[in-house]
Amino acid sequence: MSKNQKNKKFTAPVDRLARKTTGYVNAQIDNVKLRSVKGLSQGTSAIAGLLLIFIIAGVFVTTLSVAVVLWLGELMGNYAQAAFIMSGVLLLTIVVLILLRKKLFKSNFISMYTDIFFQKEAKPEGLETMEGLDIAIWNAETRVKDKEEDVTDAFTQCKDFYTPTNLLGFGMDKLSDWALTAINSLFGKKK
């Protein structure tokens, strides 16, 4: 066995541990990104939805309702009845907006945040809806658990491989290689 092969055999458990740890860290990063997308989407959509509802309610109430109440009041001869009718229409509009807020806002924010957090080729599929995002988070958590098990196995292999006996044997092997090289160089022979 050549020196290079011996060195590779000796460092193989650590190399495997490094690869498995890298996979684990990458899976954790994906999981954090997905959870961030979900949290930001929910928070932003809630803020935007409320803001939009307040703006629409405020502007709509002040301009349209005054105009409609005046028009209906003149037609009906009673401004109070016209005001109640207009209030009912506005209330119905607000209820419809509240019921449609998930479709109007969350999906748009999910798409926007996934574009920010993920490159096109690394973007998980099915993130158009909150349900798809929940599935992607569950998949990411499963990958993290799998990678965690891989890291644990690789660490256990390192621990089992680098026992004092194995380290002593490797050191003795290196020492004998060095001694043979030194002796051969003293007497002019090449190994």
N, C-alpha and C positions, 0 to 999 in steps of 0.2 A: 504494500500500500504506500503510495507516495505521500510526501509531507503535506501537499495541498489537500489530498483526500482525507488525511488524518485530521487536518485543521477543520475541514468542512464537517467531518463527522463530529468533532468536538463541539463546534459552534452550532450545529444543526438544531438542537433544542431551543437555544436562545433565538436563532433566526425564526423558528416557527412561532415562538412566543411573541416576537416583534410583529410578525405578519398577523397573527390572531388578534393582538392588541390593537393594531391599526384598523382591522375590520370592525372590532368592537367600538372603537372611538368613532369611526365613520357612521356606524349604525346609530349611535347615540346622537350624533350631530343631526342626522336625518330626522330622528324622533323629535329633537328640540325644534327643528325648523317646522315640522308639521304642527306641533303643539302651538308654536308661535303664530303660524298662519291661522289656526283655529281661534286662538284668543284674540288676535288683532282683528280678524274678520267679525267676530261677534261684538267686540267692543266698538269698532268703527261703525258697524251697521246699526248698532243701538244708538250711538250718538248721532249719526247721520239721519236715521229714521226719526228720532225725536226732534232734531233740528228742522228737518223738512216738515214734519207735522206742525210744529210751532209756527214756522214761517208761512206755510200754506193756510193754517187756521187764522193766523193774524191778518195776513193780507186779504184773504178771502172774506173773512168776517167784516173787516172794515170797509172794503170797497164794494164788493158785490152785494153784501147783505143790505147795506144802506140803499143802494140803487134798487134792488128788488123789492125791499120793504116799501119804499116810496111808490114804486110802480104798482105793486099789488094793493097797497093801501088805497091808492087812488081808484083802482078798478073795483075793489070790493067796498070801498067806503069805510074801511076799518083798518087802521094802521097796526093795531095790536095783533089781529089775526094774521096779517101779512108778516109780521115779525116772527110769530110762532112757526109759520110754514117755512120761512127762511132758515130758522134755527134747526128745524128737523132735517132739511136738506144738507146743511153743513154737518150736522151730527152723523148722518149717513155717510157722507164723504170721508170723514175722519175714521169711522169704523171700517170702511172698505180699505183705506190706507193701512190701518193697523193690521188687518187680516192679510194683506198682501205684502207686508214688509219683508218677509223672508225671501220671497221671489224677487222683489224689487231691489233689495240691498245685499243680503248675505252672499248670494252667488257671485255678484260682481266683485265684492271685496275678496272672496276666496280666490277668484281668478287673478286679481291684481296682486295679492300677496304671494301666491304660489309662483307667479312670474318673477317677483322680486327675490324670493328665497331659493328658487330652484332654476338651474339652467335648463334649457329646452330638453336636452337629451336625458337629464336626470330627474325630470319632473314625474312623480308618480301619476298613474292614470286614474281617472274617475274622480278628480277633485272639483268637479263643477258644482257639487252640492255639499251640504253639511254632512249628509249621510256618507258620501264618498270620502270626505275628509276623515270622518270617524273610522271608516274601514282602513284607510291608509295609515292612520295613527296606530290602529290595532296591529296591522302588518309590521309597522316599524318597531313596535314594542316586542313583537314576536322575534324579529331579527335581532334585536338587542339581546334578548334572553339567549338566543342561539349563540350569538357571538360571545356572550359572557361565559357560556359553558365551554366554548372553544378555548377561550383564554385560560379558564380554570384548568382544563385538560393539559394545555401546553405548559402551564406553570408547574403542574404536578409532574409532567414528564421531565422538565428541567430539574426539579427538586430530586427526582429519582435518578436522573442521569449524573448529576454533579455531586455524587456522594464523595466522602473523603477517600474511599478506596479508588474510585475512578479518577479523581484528580491526582492522586499519588501515582497511579499507573500512567496517566498521560504525562505527568512531569518526568517520570523515569524514562518513558519513551523518548521525550524531547531531549533529556540529558544524554541518553545513549546515542541518539542521532548526532548531537553536538560533539560527544566524545569521539565517535567514529570519524566525523568530519575533521576534527582537530588532529587525530592520529594520522589519518590519510594525508592531510596537508603537511604534516611534519616529515613523513617519509616519501612524499612526492607522488602518492597514488591518488587518483581521483575516484571518488565513490561511484 
